[in-house]
């Protein structure tokens, strides 16, 4: 079992930046690949970015070149740096392991991008 707590969301104008943080209650190396997901009302949650224990990353096409995922294994933290934000990035953002577990979902953090 693990608790994941997301933070760092907010309201930002298009073109702005935000940095999201995910704090895990236990060693994230033991969890393995971590991911950031987002969800808007009426839509399925989608994977935005993932990072493995070695720092290898992959991104959804919609965020490539704008978002950067990183992790600090010593602090059990996962981050998502979001630049050049667009209104379509508006969503609730969550972290979870790469194959998400239902019991790992946290409250998420809301990101709202105004045009």
Backbone torsions as a table, in degrees:
resi	resn	phi	psi	omega
1	UNK	NA	147.5	178.2
2	UNK	-149.7	146.6	172.0
3	UNK	-106.5	132.2	179.7
4	UNK	-119.0	127.9	-177.3
5	UNK	-123.0	116.8	-179.6
6	UNK	-94.8	148.0	177.2
7	UNK	-154.8	169.0	174.4
8	UNK	105.5	-4.7	179.5
9	UNK	-71.9	174.7	179.0
10	UNK	167.5	-169.0	178.7
11	UNK	-101.7	129.0	-178.4
12	UNK	-142.7	151.3	176.6
13	UNK	-78.2	154.6	175.7
14	UNK	-53.9	136.9	-177.1
15	UNK	92.9	-10.6	-179.1
16	UNK	-83.2	-174.3	-176.0
17	UNK	-133.6	152.4	171.5
18	UNK	-144.2	152.8	174.0
19	UNK	-121.7	117.5	178.2
20	UNK	-93.3	147.8	177.9
21	UNK	-126.2	146.2	176.0
22	UNK	-130.0	118.1	179.6
23	UNK	-102.4	127.1	-180.0
24	UNK	-103.7	146.1	-177.4
25	UNK	-82.4	-7.6	175.8
26	UNK	-146.8	178.1	-173.4
27	UNK	-56.9	116.2	-177.7
28	UNK	-76.4	-17.9	175.3
29	UNK	-62.5	-37.6	179.4
30	UNK	-70.0	-22.2	176.9
31	UNK	-79.1	-39.1	177.9
32	UNK	99.0	-138.9	-177.3
33	UNK	-66.0	131.8	179.9
34	UNK	-111.8	152.7	-179.0
35	UNK	-137.4	154.1	168.6
36	UNK	-105.2	135.0	-179.6
37	UNK	-124.4	160.0	174.0
38	UNK	-141.0	156.0	-178.0
39	UNK	-146.4	137.9	172.1
40	UNK	-115.7	155.1	-177.8
41	UNK	-53.5	131.8	176.4
42	UNK	83.8	-1.0	-179.4
43	UNK	-120.7	157.8	176.4
44	UNK	-72.9	152.0	174.7
45	UNK	-66.8	137.7	-179.0
46	UNK	-122.6	147.5	176.4
47	UNK	-76.9	128.3	-179.8
48	UNK	-98.9	-44.8	-177.3
49	UNK	-158.0	153.8	178.9
50	UNK	-141.2	153.1	179.4
51	UNK	-144.0	132.7	179.5
52	UNK	-91.4	180.0	-175.2
53	UNK	-63.7	-24.8	-178.3
54	UNK	-91.1	-3.0	-179.9
55	UNK	96.7	2.2	174.9
56	UNK	-67.6	138.0	-173.1
57	UNK	-127.5	157.9	166.0
58	UNK	-147.8	154.4	-172.0
59	UNK	-134.9	151.8	169.1
60	UNK	-66.1	146.8	-178.2
61	UNK	-57.0	-33.6	-175.2
62	UNK	-67.6	-17.0	-176.9
63	UNK	-119.6	-3.2	-179.1
64	UNK	-56.6	134.6	179.2
65	UNK	85.2	-10.2	-179.5
66	UNK	-116.3	-35.6	-177.4
67	UNK	-107.7	148.2	176.4
68	UNK	-134.9	122.9	176.7
69	UNK	-96.8	143.7	177.0
70	UNK	-148.2	167.7	179.7
71	UNK	-144.4	150.5	173.2
72	UNK	-122.5	98.3	-175.1
73	UNK	-64.7	-31.2	-179.5
74	UNK	-67.9	-30.0	-178.3
75	UNK	-102.7	-2.0	-177.6
76	UNK	57.3	46.2	-178.1
77	UNK	-124.1	146.5	173.2
78	UNK	-127.9	139.2	-175.3
79	UNK	-124.5	156.6	172.3
80	UNK	-136.7	108.4	175.1
81	UNK	-88.2	122.6	-176.1
82	UNK	-118.2	116.8	179.2
83	UNK	-116.1	164.9	178.5
84	UNK	47.8	48.8	-176.0
85	UNK	-64.7	146.4	-179.1
86	UNK	-121.0	156.6	177.3
87	UNK	-55.6	-32.0	179.8
88	UNK	-72.2	-6.9	173.7
89	UNK	-82.1	-8.1	178.7
90	UNK	-59.5	124.8	-176.1
91	UNK	-178.6	171.7	165.9
92	UNK	-91.0	132.8	-176.2
93	UNK	-110.5	137.4	-176.9
94	UNK	-133.6	153.6	169.5
95	UNK	-113.2	155.7	179.9
96	UNK	-168.2	173.7	173.3
97	UNK	-71.5	167.0	-173.2
98	UNK	-60.6	-41.3	170.6
99	UNK	-98.8	91.7	-166.6
100	UNK	-61.0	141.1	175.3
101	UNK	-102.2	137.1	-178.7
102	UNK	-59.4	-35.1	-175.9
103	UNK	-82.3	1.8	178.0
104	UNK	-98.9	-12.0	-175.8
105	UNK	-64.6	133.3	175.5
106	UNK	-97.9	-161.6	-178.4
107	UNK	-79.5	-18.9	-178.2
108	UNK	78.0	172.9	176.4
109	UNK	-135.3	133.5	-174.3
110	UNK	-85.0	131.2	174.0
111	UNK	-117.4	125.0	178.6
112	UNK	-125.2	122.8	-178.7
113	UNK	-113.0	118.4	-179.6
114	UNK	-92.2	148.0	-178.5
115	UNK	-89.7	NA	NA
